[in-house]
Amino acid sequence: MHPCADGRFSGGSHGFVIGHVTPEAQVGGPIALVKDGDTIIIDAKTRRMDIEGITDDELAARRAAWTAPPLKATSGTLYKYIKLVGSASEGCVTDA
């Protein structure tokens, strides 16, 4: 998987914490390919998360079978936010 560590917590937690994984599962990022029962290896030094024991062929099969889940909001302010605001890794901006 791609590097995906983030550290913007302003003292709200302590210890090892991952707060944001990008690209997000909703848009088909690698985290979308994780299944129940998978073991996730987190390497803070290299800023990587990987699924243990999954071959490239298995990941390719999962990606081919993946479809985006339905949005949790389909109208209103939250829907506008979903459609107009970029990823947190890019600052949650509305500029294209």
Secondary structure as a PSIPRED ss2 file (coil, helix, strand):
# PSIPRED VFORMAT (PSIPRED V4.0)

   1 M C   1.000  0.000  0.000
   2 H C   1.000  0.000  0.000
   3 P C   1.000  0.000  0.000
   4 C C   1.000  0.000  0.000
   5 A C   1.000  0.000  0.000
   6 D C   1.000  0.000  0.000
   7 G C   1.000  0.000  0.000
   8 R C   1.000  0.000  0.000
   9 F C   1.000  0.000  0.000
  10 S C   1.000  0.000  0.000
  11 G C   1.000  0.000  0.000
  12 G C   1.000  0.000  0.000
  13 S C   1.000  0.000  0.000
  14 H C   1.000  0.000  0.000
  15 G C   1.000  0.000  0.000
  16 F C   1.000  0.000  0.000
  17 V C   1.000  0.000  0.000
  18 I C   1.000  0.000  0.000
  19 G C   1.000  0.000  0.000
  20 H C   1.000  0.000  0.000
  21 V C   1.000  0.000  0.000
  22 T C   1.000  0.000  0.000
  23 P C   1.000  0.000  0.000
  24 E C   1.000  0.000  0.000
  25 A H   0.000  1.000  0.000
  26 Q H   0.000  1.000  0.000
  27 V H   0.000  1.000  0.000
  28 G C   1.000  0.000  0.000
  29 G C   1.000  0.000  0.000
  30 P H   0.000  1.000  0.000
  31 I H   0.000  1.000  0.000
  32 A H   0.000  1.000  0.000
  33 L H   0.000  1.000  0.000
  34 V C   1.000  0.000  0.000
  35 K C   1.000  0.000  0.000
  36 D C   1.000  0.000  0.000
  37 G C   1.000  0.000  0.000
  38 D C   1.000  0.000  0.000
  39 T C   1.000  0.000  0.000
  40 I E   0.000  0.000  1.000
  41 I E   0.000  0.000  1.000
  42 I E   0.000  0.000  1.000
  43 D E   0.000  0.000  1.000
  44 A C   1.000  0.000  0.000
  45 K C   1.000  0.000  0.000
  46 T C   1.000  0.000  0.000
  47 R C   1.000  0.000  0.000
  48 R E   0.000  0.000  1.000
  49 M E   0.000  0.000  1.000
  50 D E   0.000  0.000  1.000
  51 I E   0.000  0.000  1.000
  52 E C   1.000  0.000  0.000
  53 G C   1.000  0.000  0.000
  54 I C   1.000  0.000  0.000
  55 T C   1.000  0.000  0.000
  56 D H   0.000  1.000  0.000
  57 D H   0.000  1.000  0.000
  58 E H   0.000  1.000  0.000
  59 L H   0.000  1.000  0.000
  60 A H   0.000  1.000  0.000
  61 A H   0.000  1.000  0.000
  62 R H   0.000  1.000  0.000
  63 R H   0.000  1.000  0.000
  64 A H   0.000  1.000  0.000
  65 A H   0.000  1.000  0.000
  66 W C   1.000  0.000  0.000
  67 T C   1.000  0.000  0.000
  68 A C   1.000  0.000  0.000
  69 P C   1.000  0.000  0.000
  70 P C   1.000  0.000  0.000
  71 L C   1.000  0.000  0.000
  72 K C   1.000  0.000  0.000
  73 A C   1.000  0.000  0.000
  74 T C   1.000  0.000  0.000
  75 S C   1.000  0.000  0.000
  76 G H   0.000  1.000  0.000
  77 T H   0.000  1.000  0.000
  78 L H   0.000  1.000  0.000
  79 Y H   0.000  1.000  0.000
  80 K H   0.000  1.000  0.000
  81 Y H   0.000  1.000  0.000
  82 I H   0.000  1.000  0.000
  83 K H   0.000  1.000  0.000
  84 L H   0.000  1.000  0.000
  85 V C   1.000  0.000  0.000
  86 G C   1.000  0.000  0.000
  87 S C   1.000  0.000  0.000
  88 A H   0.000  1.000  0.000
  89 S H   0.000  1.000  0.000
  90 E H   0.000  1.000  0.000
  91 G C   1.000  0.000  0.000
  92 C C   1.000  0.000  0.000
  93 V C   1.000  0.000  0.000
  94 T C   1.000  0.000  0.000
  95 D C   1.000  0.000  0.000
  96 A C   1.000  0.000  0.000
